Amino acid sequence: MAAGARTGLKGAIEVDEHMRTSLPDVYAAGDCVVTHHRPLDVTWLPLGTTAHKQARVAGENALGGNRRFAGSLGTQAVKVFDLVAARTGPREHEVPASGKDWIPATTAGSPDDHKAYYPGATPIAIRVTGDIGSGLLLGAQLVGRRGAEIPKRVDTYATALFHGMNVAGISDLGLSCTPPLGSLWHAVQIAAQAWEREHRRPATG
């Protein structure tokens, strides 16, 4: 840039986790800067939620604070007519960009949003991506009807991903249950269990 700040991916301004640019006492945030992504390290992923968090960090630090941006997961949702699609974390083909020693694998399923015997049950297409070696959750994508609470469900995966949980740990979460709204095993847990069955063989010998 003309001001002399270093730039990175897509020409975005390079910032550290305190939102400092390469220029002394100059901070930047939002769509113009690189994104510190928890699974992928540094990338560029402009999102409003990320920009707000970066701005809080930049503003506080510009006034002498020492706040650190915790990193983005790329969590997002979009409504298209009566369908909602959402994602968090990288998709399988994006994982190699992390440079980490992960072996990504994905399982797709379509569990119902609530108990099938209660009227109005609708399937949710869910793809869970994890690391075969460690079982670490890497990302998830969901598509379903507007009433199936897709944003809430992707947020469950996002919370697990933020805290570095394994896919198996999702089944241990104490999620709410009532037949009109969710099964004893939530759709996010059923999808996680399907990933475990396909990719995590029990030890033998």
C-alpha positions as a printed NumPy array, in Angstrom:
array([[  0.   ,   0.   ,   0.   ],
       [  1.047,   3.583,  -0.556],
       [  1.353,   4.161,   3.203],
       [  3.965,   1.418,   3.412],
       [  2.074,  -1.25 ,   5.358],
       [  2.948,  -4.822,   4.452],
       [  0.241,  -6.745,   2.62 ],
       [ -0.45 , -10.456,   2.372],
       [ -3.101, -12.721,   0.849],
       [ -5.373, -11.03 ,  -1.708],
       [ -3.538,  -7.775,  -1.015],
       [ -4.994,  -7.603,   2.511],
       [ -3.045,  -5.697,   5.143],
       [ -0.885,  -7.891,   7.353],
       [ -1.71 ,  -7.618,  11.041],
       [ -0.653,  -9.609,  14.073],
       [ -3.033, -11.024,  16.676],
       [ -3.145,  -7.615,  18.367],
       [ -4.277,  -6.086,  15.04 ],
       [ -1.021,  -4.145,  14.665],
       [  0.134,  -3.4  ,  11.148],
       [  3.808,  -3.199,  10.137],
       [  3.623,   0.582,  10.665],
       [  4.355,   1.899,  14.183],
       [  1.223,   2.637,  16.241],
       [ -1.104,   1.839,  13.32 ],
       [ -3.875,  -0.724,  13.802],
       [ -6.286,  -2.121,  11.228],
       [ -9.352,  -4.374,  11.261],
       [-12.133,  -5.638,   9.025],
       [-12.318,  -6.795,   5.428],
       [ -9.069,  -5.033,   4.503],
       [ -6.853,  -7.186,   6.744],
       [ -5.717, -10.815,   6.768],
       [ -7.677, -13.205,   8.969],
       [ -6.11 , -15.144,  11.811],
       [ -8.035, -18.399,  11.384],
       [ -7.828, -20.94 ,  14.197],
       [ -7.512, -24.105,  12.065],
       [ -5.894, -22.496,   9.004],
       [ -3.569, -19.986,  10.715],
       [ -3.4  , -16.891,   8.467],
       [ -5.827, -16.567,   5.564],
       [ -8.259, -13.955,   4.227],
       [-11.906, -14.445,   5.051],
       [-13.931, -11.223,   5.319],
       [-16.931, -11.651,   7.626],
       [-18.916,  -9.113,   9.615],
       [-18.654, -11.057,  12.875],
       [-14.879, -11.305,  12.47 ],
       [-14.596,  -7.599,  11.648],
       [-16.458,  -6.605,  14.827],
       [-14.215,  -8.729,  17.006],
       [-11.083,  -7.414,  15.275],
       [-12.304,  -3.838,  15.689],
       [-12.778,  -4.289,  19.423],
       [ -9.223,  -5.61 ,  19.704],
       [ -7.764,  -2.84 ,  17.526],
       [ -9.65 ,  -0.083,  19.344],
       [ -8.708,  -1.268,  22.815],
       [ -5.055,  -1.771,  21.896],
       [ -4.843,   1.617,  20.174],
       [ -5.735,   3.101,  23.567],
       [ -2.992,   1.186,  25.337],
       [ -4.648,  -2.167,  25.957],
       [ -3.283,  -5.633,  25.33 ],
       [ -6.227,  -7.544,  23.871],
       [ -5.611, -10.411,  21.455],
       [ -7.872, -11.531,  18.614],
       [ -8.727, -15.154,  19.396],
       [ -9.087, -16.123,  15.747],
       [-11.889, -16.826,  13.302],
       [-13.537, -20.133,  12.419],
       [-15.243, -18.802,   9.304],
       [-18.651, -19.616,  10.798],
       [-21.428, -18.333,   8.562],
       [-25.017, -19.002,   7.512],
       [-27.102, -17.984,   4.512],
       [-30.822, -18.247,   3.722],
       [-31.9  , -19.127,   0.196],
       [-35.694, -19.107,  -0.081],
       [-36.782, -21.706,   2.516],
       [-33.381, -23.365,   2.852],
       [-30.525, -22.421,   5.174],
       [-26.893, -23.405,   4.62 ],
       [-24.186, -22.952,   7.239],
       [-20.579, -23.881,   7.824],
       [-17.78 , -23.585,  10.347],
       [-14.115, -24.428,   9.979],
       [-12.465, -25.534,   6.751],
       [-13.914, -27.95 ,   4.232],
       [-11.838, -31.051,   3.524],
       [-10.075, -29.647,   0.445],
       [ -9.103, -26.5  ,   2.396],
       [ -7.343, -28.364,   5.213],
       [ -3.971, -28.783,   3.434],
       [ -3.638, -24.975,   3.447],
       [ -3.153, -25.171,   7.226],
       [  0.249, -26.798,   6.792],
       [ -0.575, -29.039,   9.749],
       [ -0.046, -32.787,   9.79 ],
       [ -3.755, -33.561,   9.564],
       [ -5.357, -36.307,   7.475],
       [ -8.834, -34.926,   6.794],
       [-11.841, -37.127,   6.129],
       [-15.503, -36.249,   5.769],
       [-18.713, -38.137,   6.479],
       [-22.088, -37.017,   5.14 ],
       [-25.454, -37.854,   6.675],
       [-29.025, -36.586,   6.903],
       [-30.438, -36.997,  10.431],
       [-33.856, -35.527,  11.228],
       [-34.11 , -32.219,  13.07 ],
       [-36.338, -33.815,  15.747],
       [-38.01 , -37.103,  16.601],
       [-39.542, -38.625,  13.481],
       [-42.762, -39.631,  15.282],
       [-43.498, -35.968,  16.026],
       [-45.136, -34.199,  13.035],
       [-42.988, -32.002,  10.841],
       [-39.631, -33.753,  11.162],
       [-37.274, -32.754,   8.354],
       [-33.807, -34.06 ,   7.411],
       [-30.675, -31.958,   7.771],
       [-27.78 , -32.64 ,   5.403],
       [-24.657, -32.576,   7.568],
       [-21.021, -33.058,   6.575],
       [-18.484, -33.482,   9.381],
       [-14.751, -33.219,   8.708],
       [-12.176, -34.49 ,  11.166],
       [ -8.57 , -35.637,  11.396],
       [ -8.307, -39.414,  11.057],
       [ -5.152, -39.566,  13.161],
       [ -6.293, -37.675,  16.261],
       [-10.057, -37.564,  15.84 ],
       [ -9.913, -33.765,  16.056],
       [-12.954, -31.91 ,  14.715],
       [-11.921, -29.711,  11.785],
       [-15.175, -28.41 ,  10.316],
       [-18.834, -28.977,   9.488],
       [-21.39 , -27.924,   6.897],
       [-25.171, -28.119,   7.187],
       [-28.152, -27.556,   4.891],
       [-31.778, -27.754,   5.981],
       [-35.18 , -26.129,   6.105],
       [-35.476, -22.712,   7.699],
       [-37.334, -24.093,  10.725],
       [-34.65 , -26.696,  11.486],
       [-32.498, -24.211,  13.448],
       [-29.45 , -24.615,  11.223],
       [-27.561, -21.606,  12.694],
       [-27.978, -22.961,  16.227],
       [-26.69 , -26.356,  15.161],
       [-23.647, -25.014,  13.317],
       [-22.891, -22.928,  16.417],
       [-22.642, -26.169,  18.409],
       [-19.927, -27.363,  16.029],
       [-18.277, -23.923,  16.13 ],
       [-18.096, -23.991,  19.93 ],
       [-16.595, -27.478,  19.873],
       [-14.117, -26.421,  17.193],
       [-13.102, -23.277,  19.079],
       [-12.23 , -25.353,  22.128],
       [-10.298, -27.995,  20.193],
       [-12.685, -30.862,  20.807],
       [-12.507, -34.244,  19.141],
       [-15.448, -35.379,  17.027],
       [-16.189, -38.033,  19.667],
       [-16.569, -35.371,  22.348],
       [-19.615, -33.912,  20.62 ],
       [-21.621, -36.937,  21.732],
       [-20.838, -36.085,  25.365],
       [-22.338, -32.596,  25.184],
       [-25.433, -32.138,  27.343],
       [-27.762, -30.694,  24.717],
       [-31.44 , -29.934,  25.274],
       [-34.051, -32.484,  24.264],
       [-37.775, -32.384,  23.65 ],
       [-39.439, -34.393,  20.836],
       [-40.842, -31.397,  18.887],
       [-37.401, -29.745,  18.746],
       [-34.722, -32.404,  19.08 ],
       [-34.03 , -36.085,  19.626],
       [-32.277, -37.695,  22.575],
       [-29.254, -37.661,  20.301],
       [-29.219, -34.324,  18.512],
       [-28.677, -34.223,  14.76 ],
       [-25.188, -32.764,  15.312],
       [-24.352, -35.716,  17.585],
       [-25.765, -38.326,  15.202],
       [-23.606, -36.885,  12.406],
       [-20.542, -36.927,  14.672],
       [-21.198, -40.563,  15.596],
       [-21.429, -41.463,  11.908],
       [-17.996, -39.894,  11.367],
       [-16.588, -41.907,  14.267],
       [-17.974, -45.172,  12.923],
       [-16.516, -44.551,   9.48 ],
       [-13.102, -43.155,  10.334],
       [-12.098, -44.151,  13.861],
       [-11.616, -47.905,  14.094],
       [-11.348, -49.306,  17.632],
       [ -7.859, -50.393,  18.647],
       [ -7.131, -54.121,  18.502],
       [ -4.458, -56.353,  19.943]])
